[in-house]
Amino acid sequence: MNIDPVTLWTVIIGLAIGSFALRFVFIGLVGDRPLPPWLLRHLRYTAVAILPALVTPLVIWPAATGGTPDLPRMAAGAATLAVGLWTKNVLAAIAAGATTLYGLLYLFG
């Protein structure tokens, strides 16, 4: 694949400007003022939402099976959710999901 250098640098510079602008809005423009309580309440859940957002597509449409859902991955997702809700412990939920996934892959594989 041959990419035009002008196009490549245009994309790189555009992404750099966009990334800087996004950070500047929060740090440069709002950084010296207190944020409203409703926004702080929503921002608390951002970190909690990142892991499920990254993992969910891999559970529902796994590349290892060609995009078709399978029992080990669905069971691992369910075990992770159940242990996370029950214990409120992220590491315990991840360990339960990983153990379930690798255990079922071993049994069915």
PERAHU-V153249 format. One line per field, one symbol per residue. ss: DSSP state (a for helix, b for strand, c for the rest). phi: phi as a letter, one per 20 degrees, with the letter a starting at -180 (. if undefined). psi: psi as a letter, one per 30 degrees, with the letter a starting at -180 (. if undefined). A space follows every 50 residues. Layout:
ss->???
phi->???
psi->???
This chain:
ss->ccccaaaaaaaaaaaaaaaaaaaaaaaaacccccccaaaaaaaccaaaaa aaaaaaaaaaccaaacccccaaaaaaaaaaaaaaaaaccaaaaaaaaaaa aaaaaaaac
phi->.ddfgffgffffffffffffffffgeeeedfedfefgfffffffefffef ffffegffefcfffdmnefcfgffffffffffffffelcfffffffffff fffffffee
psi->kjkkeeeeeeeeeeeeeeeeeeeeeeeeeffgkkkleeeeeefffeeefe eeeeeeefeeikffggfkkleeeeeeeeeeeeeeeefgjeeeeeeeeeee eeeeeeef.
